[in-house]
Amino acid sequence: MPQLNELKNKYKDKGLRTVAVHLPRYEADTDLEKVISNIEEYCIDDICAVDNKYQLRNAFLNEQGWVPVYYLFDAEGKLKSRAAGEFGIGVITAALEKMFAPKAMTANT
């Protein structure tokens, strides 16, 4: 989470918006009161969704239930990158750097 928070802070002024999605792995993980408690405990300030029915997981082809999983969409809502697991944050970092790279200046001729 610290690495994700760094990315959020780095790119928020450039238009990055984030949504947290709770994906239960076990029956006990579907307890909404516990989910809310964890959101508060970890100071998650994103919009939060709960995917107890696996609708988002299935829509984005995460049949394995990877946690964490990161999806990066552009301003038009097109999926630009997807990454999961312990190395997922690195993949998303590289994708964000590319997405928010300074645009080359063109000379007016």
ZIZI-V117749 format. One record per pair of residues at least 6 apart in sequence whose ideal C-beta (glycine too) atoms are under 6 Angstrom apart, sorted by sequence separation. I is the first residue (numbers start at 0). GAP is how many residues later the second one is. D is the distance in Angstrom with one decimal. If there is no record, write none. Layout:
BEGIN
I;GAP;D
I;GAP;D
END
This chain:
BEGIN
23;6;4.8
50;6;5.7
72;6;5.7
73;6;5.2
61;7;5.6
71;8;4.9
82;8;3.5
38;9;5.7
71;9;4.2
82;9;5.3
7;10;5.7
70;11;5.3
21;13;5.2
69;13;5.0
80;14;3.8
34;15;5.9
68;15;4.2
65;18;3.6
69;18;5.0
71;20;5.9
29;22;4.8
69;22;4.4
71;23;5.2
19;24;5.5
19;26;4.2
18;27;5.8
17;28;4.8
18;28;4.9
19;28;4.7
20;28;4.7
21;28;4.8
22;28;5.1
23;28;5.9
20;30;5.5
22;34;5.8
20;35;5.7
24;40;6.0
22;44;5.8
10;85;5.9
2;86;4.8
13;86;5.0
10;89;5.7
END
